[in-house]
Amino acid sequence: MSVETVERVERGLIEIGMERIRLVWHGGEPLLRGLPFYKAVMEQQARIRAEYPALRLENGMQSNLTRLTPEWCEFLKANHIMVGSSLDGW
């Protein structure tokens, strides 16, 4: 998925009257997409929030956390991204 696709989805939901949008990143392992992608999404969402101040736009992530690093932790915390974890394997 591209950042542009994320924006099209968000704007489509806004157009039909959604006042709260929660995107949950999962499927495969979302941390594999890399921080640059999620940083670009957060920048795009900041523009949407500025345009629609009453909109509640939230993010969550479901991950096995095997790729979690201190940098990821700082990013998730700074952007208020809720995290659920699955336990895979042994």
C-alpha positions, 0 to 999 in steps of 0.5 A, spaced: 500 500 500 502 506 498 501 513 502 497 515 497 492 509 497 492 511 505 490 518 504 485 516 498 482 511 503 481 516 509 478 522 504 473 517 502 471 515 509 471 523 511 467 524 505 461 519 507 461 522 514 466 518 518 468 522 524 473 517 527 477 513 523 482 508 526 487 504 521 490 498 524 496 496 521 497 488 520 497 482 515 504 479 514 508 483 519 507 491 519 514 492 521 517 490 515 514 496 511 519 500 515 519 506 519 520 511 512 513 509 510 510 510 517 513 516 518 510 519 511 503 516 513 504 520 519 506 526 515 500 525 511 495 524 517 498 531 520 495 534 513 488 531 514 488 533 521 489 540 520 484 540 514 479 536 519 480 538 526 474 535 529 476 528 525 479 523 530 484 519 526 487 514 530 492 508 528 494 501 531 498 496 529 498 488 530 505 485 530 509 479 533 514 485 535 520 481 532 523 487 529 521 492 534 527 496 536 528 502 540 527 507 534 520 503 533 518 504 540 520 512 540 516 512 534 510 508 536 509 512 543 510 519 539 505 518 534 500 514 539 500 508 535 496 502 539 500 496 539 497 489 540 502 483 539 501 476 537 506 470 540 508 466 534 512 460 534 516 457 540 
